[in-house]
Amino acid sequence: MLDTSTDLDQCAQELGAKVEQLLTPLTCFSRQKPQACFSIDNGAFSHFQVQSFLALLACEYHARHLCRFVAVPDVVGSARRTCEVFDHWWARKELQGWPLAFVAQDGQEDLPIPWALCEAVFIGGSTAWKCSSHTVAILKAAQALGKWTHVGRVNSPLRWEWAIELGINSIDGTGLARFSHMRESIRSLEMTPRLL
């Protein structure tokens, strides 16, 4: 999933994989394909802006049946604070009717995930935590429960391979969204024969 103004079909060709659009209140790009599936991130990694997030939800409400998930507001790097923020946001009227994603952060392995309230799990957090065995366990639990799995900030061929091996449903990455050469580096990886 890419938050980009670049043509999604061009991105898919460069990447060598299906590309759907990720909308964020940070860029406010319009949906390129009105009948295609999309997702909504909350922009918390850079700076969460409540009014921009709510405006995006209101703008796209008519298409919520095409939405894979909406990332409920989170606190980057803190699972405990994210759980508190999720408790505040999940029942708000602006989120009713949307498929919600719980954003897992550093320390989530020691706290419960509100599985009954979300349709997806979005792996956020620091790079070290994101690549840990704790994250793999969360992803496996989500898959066992039939939840959509998404990982943020996947910008390198190595991280791409990791996501593929884990069977993750979708990823995003600012570098992939912005730069053709980064998308093409992943396509090159897919075309390189694997040594056994």
SULMOVEN-V994962 format. One record per pair of residues at least 24 apart in sequence whose C-alpha atoms are under 6 Angstrom apart, sorted by sequence separation. I is the first residue (numbers start at 1). GAP is how many residues later the second one is. D is the distance in whole Angstrom. If there is no record, write none. Layout:
# SULMOVEN-V994962
I|GAP|D ; I|GAP|D
This chain:
# SULMOVEN-V994962
109|25|6 ; 79|26|5 ; 25|27|5 ; 78|27|6 ; 79|27|6 ; 120|27|5 ; 25|28|5 ; 39|28|5 ; 77|28|5 ; 78|28|5 ; 79|28|5 ; 119|28|5 ; 120|28|4 ; 121|28|5 ; 122|28|5 ; 123|28|5 ; 124|28|6 ; 37|29|5 ; 38|29|5 ; 39|29|5 ; 41|29|6 ; 42|29|6 ; 72|29|6 ; 77|29|5 ; 79|29|5 ; 120|29|6 ; 122|29|6 ; 157|29|5 ; 37|30|6 ; 39|30|5 ; 40|30|5 ; 41|30|5 ; 69|30|5 ; 70|30|5 ; 71|30|5 ; 42|31|6 ; 69|31|5 ; 70|31|6 ; 69|32|6 ; 77|48|5 ; 76|49|6 ; 15|168|5 ; 14|169|6 ; 15|169|6 ; 1|170|6 ; 2|170|6 ; 14|170|5 ; 1|171|5 ; 16|171|5 ; 15|172|5 ; 4|173|5 ; 3|174|6 ; 2|175|5
